[in-house]
Amino acid sequence: MSPLTRRSGRQGGELGRLTRAEWTKFRSVRGWVAGMTAAALVIVLLGLLSASGDHASCAGAGGVEIACPAPPVGPDGTAVSDRFFFVHRQLRGDGVITARLTSMTGQIRKPDVTPGRRNVVAGVVPWAKAGVMIKDGTRQGSPYAAVMMTGAHGVRMQHDFTHDVAGLPGGVSERSPRWLRLTRSGDTLTGYESADGTRWTRIGTATPAGLPRTVRIGVFAASPGDLTVMRGDLGGSGAAVRFAEATGVFDQVTVRGDTSGDWRDDDVGATVDPDGSVHHPGRASRSGGAFSVTGVGDIAPAVEGPTAERPLGGAPAALVLVIVVSVMFATAEYRHGLIRLTLLAGPRRGLTLPAKALALGLVTFAAALPAIAVTFAAGGRILRANGNAVLPVSLPTEVRVVAGLAALFALAAVLALALGALLRSSVAAVITAVVAIVVPHVVATTSILPDSAARWLLRVTPAAGFAVQQTVPAYPHVLSHDAPSAGFYPLPPWGGLAVAAGYAALALGLAAFRLHRRDA
C-alpha cells in the first residue's frame, strides 16, 4: 500500500469518527432535535392545510358543478392541450399529403374599450397554426406529426406535442403562398416546405410513439389564446389569456397512398357548454378544391393549471427553522468556549468543519425527505379530491422533486452552518442566511418585483435551488407567462441546485480557512 493510500485511508477514518461525534453532539441537544422535527412538521402541516383549502369545480350538464376533468396526456405522459379543427380522411400504411397554404388570418378578442361592446380585432397570435397533419385518429393526446405555418415563427414541424423543429421564417399570403408536405414511410414521418411546389426544403423527421398503420391524414387549424402580460403597481406582473382563432386557406391538396372514405370534419377536443353547445366552435368549408379551416385551441404541452409541487409551499417557512438550528449548531461552541475542546478531540483541524457539515447535512436530509414525500403525495391526492385537475408528472420527476428539495434543505443547512462558523454571531448568521436563501425566493415568486429582476435573483442567489421542485418546464414553442410568479424558474432543476451547492461549498471553504487561522 502506497503512503498516499494509507494517508487517504487515515483521513477517511478520521472524518468518519468526527462525523459520528458531531452526530452524537447534535442529538444530545433537545432543542436542536426539536427544531429539526418542527421544520419537518411545518412542511407537512402547511402543505396539507394549503391543499385542503384549495377547491376547484367546473360546470357540468345542467349547470351542476363537477370536479374539473384531468387534462389529456400525450404519448410520453406529459399533460397536453389538444384542441384544433381537423379535415381528414383515412390512410393505411405509407402516404404523402401536400397542400398549398395561400392565407392565414384570424381574429383576437381584446379588452373592451366601450362597456358592453366586444372588442374583436383582425390578426393571429404568434403560435397560431395551420398546416398538414398525420395523427392516430382524433383522440386527444394521440401521437401525431404536423408541418405548419405559424403566426410569427415561420414554418415548423412538430410531433407528439413536446418536439418542435424550425423551418424557414416568414409569412404567407396569396402573392407568396407556402407549400407544405408530410410523408410517411414506415414509422418515419418527414416534413418539407416549398415556395413554388417544385423545389422542396426538408425540415426534419419524426417517429411519433406508437403511431399505428392506419391513421388520419389531412389539414388543420388551431389558435391558442392571446396572452397579455399586465404590470402591477409594485412592479410585478400578471397574465390574462383571451379568445383567438385562426383560419387557414388551402388549395391543391393532394393525398397519395392507400386512402379510403370521404373527407371528414372534426372539432378535436371541443369544449361543450352545459347547454350542449360547443364553446367557440371551429369550422371548415370546401369550394372548388380549396379548403378553409378555422380552429381554436392549441396542440402543445399544457402549462396552465395546478401543478404537482403546489403542496410544497411551506418549504420556505420550514427552511427558516432549519437555518436557525444550523447556525446554533455552529455558534454554540463559540458562545460556550467549547471550540478548543472540539479541536483537541480532532487534531486534524481541516476535517473538523467538514465533519460537522456532513453530520448536519445528513440529519437535515433525513428529516426533510419523508416530510416532503408525504406532503407531495398526500397533498396531491387532496388537491384532486377537491376537484383540481393537477397536471400529471412522471415518476422520475416526482423522485427528482422530493429528493432534490430535501437536498436543498441539506445544502441550506450547510450554508447556514458555514455562516455561523464564519461570522460567529447567531443573529448575524441567521439574518444573512435567511436573506440569501429565503427572501429572494419569496419576493421573486409573489409578483413584487418585475419579471426580469425576479429571474435575476433566482439565478445568482442560493434561492436558485428552488428550481429543483419545478415539475412543468417552460417550452419555447408554447406562449406562456413563464415568470417566477407563475411557477417558472430561470435555471433548469439541477442547474439551480448546483448554484445552491456552490454557495454552500464557498461559505464552508471560507469558514474552514478562518478556523485554520484562528480558534475563537
C-alpha positions as CSV (number, residue, x, y, z in Angstrom):
1,M,0.0,0.0,0.0
2,S,1.4,3.4,-1.0
3,P,1.9,6.2,1.5
4,L,-0.8,8.3,-0.3
5,T,-3.3,5.4,0.0
6,R,-2.6,5.0,3.7
7,R,-2.9,8.7,4.3
8,S,-6.2,8.9,2.5
9,G,-7.5,5.9,4.5
10,R,-6.5,7.5,7.8
11,Q,-8.2,10.8,6.8
12,G,-11.3,8.9,5.8
13,G,-11.4,7.1,9.1
14,E,-10.8,10.3,11.0
15,L,-13.6,12.0,9.1
16,G,-16.0,9.2,9.9
17,R,-15.1,9.3,13.6
18,L,-15.5,13.0,13.7
19,T,-18.8,12.8,11.9
20,R,-20.2,10.3,14.4
21,A,-19.0,12.6,17.2
22,E,-20.8,15.6,15.7
23,W,-24.0,13.5,15.3
24,T,-23.8,12.5,18.9
25,K,-23.3,16.1,19.8
26,F,-26.4,17.2,17.7
27,R,-28.8,14.6,19.1
28,S,-27.7,15.3,22.7
29,V,-29.2,18.8,22.5
30,R,-33.0,18.5,22.7
31,G,-33.6,22.0,21.3
32,W,-31.7,21.2,18.0
33,V,-33.6,17.9,17.6
34,A,-36.9,19.6,18.4
35,G,-36.1,22.4,15.9
36,M,-35.4,20.0,13.1
37,T,-38.5,18.0,13.9
38,A,-40.6,21.2,13.9
39,A,-39.2,22.0,10.4
40,A,-40.4,18.7,9.1
41,L,-43.8,19.2,10.7
42,V,-44.1,22.7,9.2
43,I,-43.6,21.2,5.7
44,V,-46.4,18.7,6.3
45,L,-48.9,20.8,8.1
46,L,-48.6,23.9,5.9
47,G,-48.7,21.8,2.8
48,L,-51.7,19.7,3.7
49,L,-53.6,22.7,5.1
50,S,-53.0,24.6,1.9
51,A,-54.1,21.7,-0.2
52,S,-57.2,21.2,1.9
53,G,-58.3,24.7,1.3
54,D,-57.7,24.7,-2.4
55,H,-61.0,23.8,-4.1
56,A,-62.0,23.9,-7.8
57,S,-65.0,22.9,-9.8
58,C,-66.2,23.0,-13.4
59,A,-69.7,23.4,-14.9
60,G,-71.3,20.1,-15.9
61,A,-74.5,19.1,-17.6
62,G,-77.5,21.3,-16.4
63,G,-75.1,23.7,-14.8
64,V,-74.2,21.3,-12.0
65,E,-70.7,21.8,-10.5
66,I,-68.4,18.8,-11.0
67,A,-64.7,18.1,-10.5
68,C,-62.6,19.6,-13.3
69,P,-61.5,16.8,-15.7
70,A,-57.9,15.9,-15.9
71,P,-56.1,17.2,-18.9
72,P,-55.3,14.7,-21.7
73,V,-51.8,13.3,-21.7
74,G,-49.5,12.8,-24.7
75,P,-47.6,9.6,-25.7
76,D,-44.9,10.2,-23.1
77,G,-47.3,11.0,-20.2
78,T,-47.0,14.8,-20.5
79,A,-50.2,16.8,-19.9
80,V,-51.2,18.3,-23.2
81,S,-53.6,20.7,-24.9
82,D,-55.1,19.0,-27.9
83,R,-57.8,21.3,-29.4
84,F,-58.0,22.0,-33.1
85,F,-60.2,21.7,-36.2
86,F,-59.2,18.8,-38.5
87,V,-60.3,18.0,-42.0
88,H,-59.1,14.4,-42.7
89,R,-59.5,11.0,-44.2
90,Q,-58.2,7.6,-43.6
91,L,-54.7,6.4,-44.7
92,R,-53.3,2.9,-44.4
93,G,-49.6,2.4,-44.4
94,D,-47.2,4.8,-46.3
95,G,-48.5,8.0,-47.9
96,V,-48.0,11.7,-48.7
97,I,-50.1,14.8,-48.2
98,T,-49.2,18.0,-50.0
99,A,-51.1,21.3,-49.7
100,R,-50.6,24.9,-50.7
101,L,-51.4,27.4,-47.9
102,T,-52.5,30.7,-49.5
103,S,-53.5,32.7,-46.5
104,M,-53.6,32.6,-42.7
105,T,-55.9,35.1,-41.0
106,G,-57.8,35.3,-37.7
107,Q,-59.4,37.4,-35.0
108,I,-58.4,38.2,-31.5
109,R,-60.6,39.3,-28.6
110,K,-59.0,42.4,-26.9
111,P,-60.0,44.2,-23.7
112,D,-63.3,46.1,-24.3
113,V,-62.9,49.8,-24.8
114,T,-66.6,50.6,-24.7
115,P,-68.6,48.8,-21.9
116,G,-70.9,46.2,-23.3
117,R,-69.3,46.2,-26.8
118,R,-67.0,43.3,-27.7
119,N,-63.6,44.5,-29.0
120,V,-62.6,41.9,-31.6
121,V,-59.7,42.8,-34.0
122,A,-58.2,41.0,-37.0
123,G,-55.0,39.2,-36.5
124,V,-53.3,36.0,-35.5
125,V,-51.3,35.2,-32.3
126,P,-47.6,34.2,-32.6
127,W,-48.3,30.5,-32.2
128,A,-51.5,30.2,-34.3
129,K,-51.1,27.2,-36.6
130,A,-52.4,26.0,-39.9
131,G,-50.9,23.0,-41.9
132,V,-51.0,19.3,-42.7
133,M,-51.1,16.5,-40.2
134,I,-50.9,12.7,-39.8
135,K,-52.5,11.6,-36.5
136,D,-53.6,8.4,-34.7
137,G,-57.3,9.2,-35.0
138,T,-59.0,12.1,-33.3
139,R,-58.5,11.1,-29.7
140,Q,-56.9,13.8,-27.6
141,G,-53.3,13.1,-26.8
142,S,-52.8,10.5,-29.5
143,P,-49.4,10.6,-31.4
144,Y,-49.1,12.8,-34.5
145,A,-46.7,14.8,-36.7
146,A,-47.5,18.0,-38.4
147,V,-46.0,20.6,-40.8
148,M,-47.5,24.0,-40.2
149,M,-47.3,27.7,-40.8
150,T,-47.4,29.8,-37.6
151,G,-48.5,33.3,-36.8
152,A,-45.0,34.7,-36.2
153,H,-42.5,31.8,-36.1
154,G,-42.4,30.7,-39.7
155,V,-42.9,27.1,-40.8
156,R,-42.4,24.4,-38.1
157,M,-42.5,20.7,-37.9
158,Q,-43.9,19.4,-34.6
159,H,-44.7,16.0,-33.3
160,D,-46.0,14.4,-30.1
161,F,-46.6,17.9,-28.5
162,T,-43.1,18.4,-27.0
163,H,-41.0,18.3,-30.2
164,D,-40.5,21.3,-32.4
165,V,-38.2,21.9,-35.4
166,A,-38.0,25.3,-37.1
167,G,-38.2,25.6,-40.9
168,L,-37.8,28.8,-42.9
169,P,-39.0,32.1,-41.4
170,G,-41.5,34.4,-43.0
171,G,-45.3,34.6,-43.5
172,V,-47.9,33.6,-46.1
173,S,-50.2,35.4,-48.5
174,E,-51.9,34.9,-51.8
175,R,-48.9,36.5,-53.5
176,S,-46.4,34.5,-51.5
177,P,-48.0,31.1,-50.7
178,R,-46.3,28.3,-48.8
179,W,-46.3,24.7,-49.9
180,L,-46.3,22.1,-47.1
181,R,-45.7,18.4,-47.4
182,L,-45.7,15.5,-44.9
183,T,-44.6,12.0,-45.9
184,R,-44.9,8.7,-44.1
185,S,-42.5,5.8,-44.8
186,G,-42.8,3.0,-42.2
187,D,-42.5,4.6,-38.8
188,T,-40.7,7.7,-40.1
189,L,-42.5,10.9,-41.0
190,T,-40.6,13.6,-42.9
191,G,-41.7,17.3,-43.3
192,Y,-40.9,19.5,-46.3
193,E,-41.7,23.1,-47.4
194,S,-41.5,24.9,-50.7
195,A,-42.2,28.4,-52.1
196,D,-43.2,27.2,-55.5
197,G,-44.2,23.5,-55.2
198,T,-41.2,22.4,-57.2
199,R,-38.0,23.0,-55.1
200,W,-38.5,21.4,-51.7
201,T,-36.6,22.0,-48.4
202,R,-36.5,19.2,-45.9
203,I,-37.4,20.5,-42.4
204,G,-36.9,17.3,-40.3
205,T,-38.0,13.8,-39.5
206,A,-40.1,12.4,-36.6
207,T,-41.0,9.0,-35.3
208,P,-44.2,9.5,-33.3
209,A,-44.5,7.0,-30.5
210,G,-46.9,4.1,-31.2
211,L,-48.3,5.5,-34.4
212,P,-50.4,2.7,-35.9
213,R,-50.5,1.5,-39.5
214,T,-54.0,3.1,-40.1
215,V,-54.1,6.8,-39.4
216,R,-55.9,10.0,-40.2
217,I,-54.3,12.4,-42.7
218,G,-55.5,16.0,-43.6
219,V,-55.3,19.7,-43.0
220,F,-55.9,21.6,-39.7
221,A,-56.0,24.9,-37.9
222,A,-55.6,26.0,-34.3
223,S,-55.0,29.1,-32.3
224,P,-54.1,29.4,-28.6
225,G,-55.4,32.5,-26.8
226,D,-53.9,35.9,-26.9
227,L,-51.6,36.4,-23.9
228,T,-51.5,39.8,-22.3
229,V,-49.0,40.5,-19.5
230,M,-50.1,43.2,-17.2
231,R,-47.7,45.2,-14.9
232,G,-48.7,45.7,-11.3
233,D,-48.4,48.9,-9.3
234,L,-45.4,47.4,-7.3
235,G,-43.6,46.2,-10.4
236,G,-44.9,42.7,-10.5
237,S,-46.9,41.2,-13.3
238,G,-49.9,39.1,-14.1
239,A,-51.2,37.5,-17.2
240,A,-54.6,37.2,-19.0
241,V,-55.5,35.0,-21.9
242,R,-58.3,36.0,-24.3
243,F,-60.0,34.2,-27.1
244,A,-58.3,33.9,-30.5
245,E,-59.0,31.9,-33.7
246,A,-57.0,31.2,-36.9
247,T,-58.2,30.4,-40.4
248,G,-56.0,28.7,-43.0
249,V,-57.0,28.6,-46.7
250,F,-55.5,25.6,-48.6
251,D,-55.7,24.6,-52.2
252,Q,-54.1,22.0,-54.4
253,V,-54.5,19.5,-51.6
254,T,-53.4,16.0,-52.7
255,V,-53.1,12.8,-50.8
256,R,-51.2,9.8,-52.2
257,G,-51.4,6.3,-50.7
258,D,-54.0,3.8,-49.6
259,T,-56.8,6.2,-48.6
260,S,-60.5,5.5,-48.1
261,G,-63.6,7.4,-47.2
262,D,-64.6,10.9,-47.8
263,W,-63.1,14.0,-46.1
264,R,-64.4,14.3,-42.5
265,D,-64.6,17.4,-40.3
266,D,-63.8,17.0,-36.6
267,D,-63.5,19.7,-33.9
268,V,-61.0,17.8,-31.9
269,G,-61.1,18.5,-28.1
270,A,-64.1,20.9,-28.4
271,T,-65.4,22.1,-25.1
272,V,-69.1,21.5,-24.6
273,D,-71.1,24.1,-22.6
274,P,-73.8,23.0,-20.1
275,D,-76.5,23.6,-22.7
276,G,-74.9,21.1,-25.0
277,S,-73.4,23.7,-27.5
278,V,-69.8,23.8,-28.4
279,H,-67.8,26.6,-26.8
280,H,-66.1,28.6,-29.5
281,P,-66.6,26.0,-32.3
282,G,-64.2,25.6,-35.2
283,R,-65.5,25.2,-38.8
284,A,-64.5,24.3,-42.3
285,S,-65.7,24.8,-45.8
286,R,-64.7,23.4,-49.2
287,S,-65.2,25.1,-52.6
288,G,-63.7,24.2,-55.9
289,G,-60.9,22.1,-54.3
290,A,-60.0,24.8,-51.8
291,F,-60.3,24.2,-48.0
292,S,-61.0,27.0,-45.5
293,V,-60.3,25.7,-42.0
294,T,-60.9,27.7,-38.8
295,G,-59.8,26.4,-35.4
296,V,-59.3,27.5,-31.8
297,G,-57.2,25.9,-29.1
298,D,-53.6,24.6,-29.2
299,I,-51.6,21.4,-30.0
300,A,-48.9,21.7,-27.4
301,P,-47.8,20.7,-23.8
302,A,-50.2,22.0,-21.2
303,V,-48.5,24.5,-18.8
304,E,-51.6,26.1,-17.2
305,G,-53.3,24.6,-14.2
306,P,-52.5,23.3,-10.7
307,T,-49.0,21.8,-10.6
308,A,-47.9,18.8,-8.5
309,E,-45.5,20.8,-6.4
310,R,-48.2,23.2,-5.1
311,P,-48.5,21.5,-1.7
312,L,-44.8,22.2,-1.0
313,G,-45.5,25.9,-0.4
314,G,-44.5,25.6,3.2
315,A,-40.9,24.8,2.4
316,P,-39.6,28.4,2.8
317,A,-41.1,28.7,6.3
318,A,-39.5,25.3,7.3
319,L,-36.2,26.5,5.9
320,V,-36.1,29.3,8.4
321,L,-36.3,26.8,11.3
322,V,-33.5,24.7,9.6
323,I,-31.4,27.8,9.3
324,V,-31.8,28.7,13.0
325,V,-30.9,25.2,14.1
326,S,-27.9,25.0,11.8
327,V,-26.5,28.4,12.9
328,M,-26.9,27.4,16.6
329,F,-25.1,24.1,15.9
330,A,-22.1,26.2,14.8
331,T,-22.1,29.1,17.1
332,A,-22.9,27.3,20.4
333,E,-19.4,26.1,20.7
334,Y,-18.0,29.6,20.3
335,R,-20.5,31.0,22.7
336,H,-19.7,28.5,25.4
337,G,-15.9,28.3,24.6
338,L,-16.1,24.6,23.6
339,I,-14.4,25.0,20.3
340,R,-10.9,24.4,21.7
341,L,-12.1,21.0,23.2
342,T,-13.6,20.1,19.8
343,L,-10.3,20.9,18.1
344,L,-8.3,18.9,20.7
345,A,-10.6,15.9,20.1
346,G,-9.8,16.0,16.4
347,P,-6.3,17.2,15.9
348,R,-6.8,17.3,12.1
349,R,-8.3,20.8,12.1
350,G,-9.1,20.7,8.4
351,L,-11.6,17.9,9.0
352,T,-13.5,19.4,11.9
353,L,-15.8,21.7,9.9
354,P,-16.4,19.2,7.1
355,A,-17.4,16.6,9.7
356,K,-19.8,19.0,11.3
357,A,-21.3,19.9,7.9
358,L,-21.6,16.2,6.8
359,A,-23.4,15.3,10.1
360,L,-25.7,18.2,9.8
361,G,-26.4,17.7,6.1
362,L,-27.3,14.1,6.6
363,V,-29.6,14.9,9.6
364,T,-31.4,17.6,7.6
365,F,-31.8,15.4,4.6
366,A,-33.1,12.6,6.7
367,A,-35.6,14.9,8.4
368,A,-36.8,16.6,5.3
369,L,-37.1,13.7,2.9
370,P,-40.0,11.8,4.5
371,A,-41.8,15.1,5.3
372,I,-41.5,16.3,1.6
373,A,-42.5,12.8,0.3
374,V,-45.7,12.7,2.5
375,T,-46.7,16.2,1.7
376,F,-46.1,15.8,-2.1
377,A,-48.1,12.6,-2.3
378,A,-50.9,13.3,0.2
379,G,-51.2,16.9,-0.9
380,G,-51.6,15.9,-4.5
381,R,-54.4,13.4,-3.6
382,I,-56.2,16.1,-1.5
383,L,-56.0,18.6,-4.4
384,R,-57.5,16.1,-6.8
385,A,-60.2,15.1,-4.3
386,N,-61.1,18.8,-4.1
387,G,-61.8,18.9,-7.8
388,N,-58.4,20.3,-9.0
389,A,-57.1,19.0,-12.3
390,V,-53.5,18.6,-11.3
391,L,-51.1,18.4,-14.2
392,P,-49.6,14.9,-14.2
393,V,-45.8,14.3,-14.0
394,S,-43.7,11.2,-14.5
395,L,-42.2,9.1,-11.7
396,P,-38.7,10.3,-12.3
397,T,-39.9,13.9,-12.0
398,E,-41.6,13.0,-8.7
399,V,-38.4,11.5,-7.4
400,R,-36.4,14.5,-8.5
401,V,-38.7,16.9,-6.7
402,V,-38.8,15.0,-3.4
403,A,-35.1,14.1,-3.3
404,G,-34.0,17.4,-4.8
405,L,-35.9,19.6,-2.4
406,A,-34.6,17.5,0.5
407,A,-31.1,18.1,-0.9
408,L,-31.8,21.8,-1.0
409,F,-32.7,21.7,2.7
410,A,-29.4,19.9,3.4
411,L,-27.4,22.5,1.4
412,A,-29.2,25.4,3.1
413,A,-28.3,23.8,6.5
414,V,-24.6,23.5,5.5
415,L,-24.6,27.1,4.2
416,A,-26.1,28.4,7.5
417,L,-23.6,26.3,9.5
418,A,-20.8,27.8,7.5
419,L,-22.1,31.3,8.0
420,G,-22.4,30.7,11.7
421,A,-18.8,29.5,11.8
422,L,-17.6,32.3,9.7
423,L,-19.5,35.2,11.4
424,R,-19.5,33.6,14.9
425,S,-22.7,35.5,15.7
426,S,-26.0,33.7,15.8
427,V,-28.1,36.8,15.0
428,A,-25.9,37.9,12.1
429,A,-25.6,34.4,10.6
430,V,-29.4,33.7,10.8
431,I,-30.2,37.0,9.2
432,T,-27.6,36.6,6.4
433,A,-28.8,33.0,5.6
434,V,-32.5,34.0,5.6
435,V,-31.8,37.0,3.3
436,A,-29.7,34.9,1.0
437,I,-31.9,31.8,0.7
438,V,-35.5,32.5,1.7
439,V,-36.1,36.2,1.0
440,P,-35.1,36.1,-2.7
441,H,-37.5,33.2,-3.3
442,V,-40.4,34.9,-1.5
443,V,-40.0,38.3,-3.3
444,A,-39.4,36.7,-6.7
445,T,-42.4,34.4,-6.6
446,T,-45.0,36.8,-5.2
447,S,-45.3,39.4,-8.0
448,I,-43.5,42.0,-6.0
449,L,-40.6,42.5,-8.5
450,P,-40.5,43.0,-12.2
451,D,-40.1,39.6,-14.0
452,S,-36.5,40.5,-15.1
453,A,-35.4,41.3,-11.6
454,A,-37.1,38.2,-10.2
455,R,-35.4,35.9,-12.7
456,W,-32.0,37.6,-11.9
457,L,-32.5,36.9,-8.2
458,L,-33.3,33.2,-8.9
459,R,-30.1,32.9,-11.0
460,V,-27.5,34.5,-8.7
461,T,-28.6,33.7,-5.2
462,P,-28.8,30.3,-3.3
463,A,-32.6,30.6,-3.8
464,A,-31.9,29.3,-7.3
465,G,-32.0,25.8,-5.7
466,F,-35.8,26.0,-5.5
467,A,-35.8,25.3,-9.3
468,V,-35.5,21.6,-8.4
469,Q,-39.1,21.5,-7.4
470,Q,-40.5,22.8,-10.8
471,T,-42.5,20.0,-12.5
472,V,-43.7,21.7,-15.7
473,P,-41.0,23.2,-17.9
474,A,-41.3,26.3,-20.0
475,Y,-41.4,25.1,-23.6
476,P,-40.1,27.6,-26.2
477,H,-42.9,26.7,-28.6
478,V,-45.6,27.5,-26.1
479,L,-46.7,31.0,-25.4
480,S,-47.0,31.4,-21.6
481,H,-46.2,33.8,-18.8
482,D,-43.0,31.9,-17.8
483,A,-42.2,34.1,-14.9
484,P,-41.2,33.1,-11.3
485,S,-44.6,34.4,-10.1
486,A,-46.2,31.8,-12.4
487,G,-44.0,28.9,-11.1
488,F,-41.3,29.0,-13.7
489,Y,-37.6,29.3,-12.7
490,P,-34.9,30.7,-15.0
491,L,-32.5,27.8,-14.4
492,P,-33.1,24.1,-15.0
493,P,-33.8,22.0,-11.9
494,W,-30.3,20.5,-11.3
495,G,-28.6,23.7,-12.5
496,G,-30.4,25.7,-9.8
497,L,-29.5,23.2,-7.2
498,A,-25.9,23.4,-8.4
499,V,-25.9,27.1,-7.7
500,A,-27.0,26.5,-4.1
501,A,-24.3,23.8,-3.7
502,G,-21.7,26.3,-5.0
503,Y,-22.7,28.8,-2.3
504,A,-22.6,26.2,0.4
505,A,-19.1,25.0,-0.7
506,L,-17.8,28.5,-0.9
507,A,-19.1,29.5,2.5
508,L,-17.8,26.3,4.0
509,G,-14.4,26.9,2.5
510,L,-14.1,30.4,3.9
511,A,-15.2,29.2,7.3
512,A,-12.6,26.4,7.3
513,F,-9.9,28.9,6.3
514,R,-10.8,31.2,9.2
515,L,-10.9,28.2,11.6
516,H,-7.5,27.1,10.4
517,R,-6.1,30.5,11.2
518,R,-7.9,31.2,14.5
519,D,-9.7,29.1,17.0
520,A,-12.1,31.6,18.6
